[in-house]
Amino acid sequence: MPAIPMARLLCAFWTEVMAAAEGGANAIRSVIAIKGRAAKLGERSLGHINPGAAPALMMIFAMSMTLATGHEGAPER
């Protein structure tokens, strides 16, 4: 396969990954915490993003941006 179509496929892949991650992080807002530290909040946890989902979303976003921009800032080999 030529490099250009593969790059388009990679870009489409990361677009889908970001959409899924954002959807998952937003979907967790409608769940009441019953385990862990947030279980103490009960109903008050409703409407808040899961503390683990926020950094996971940030890491996925950073990975997708790094790979989409061609590894800018990566150390030279």
Secondary structure, 3 states (H helix, E strand, C coil): CCHHHHHHHHHHHHHHHHHHHHHHHHHHHHCCCCCCHHHHHHHHHCCCCCCCHHHHHHHHHHHHHHHHCCCCCCCCC
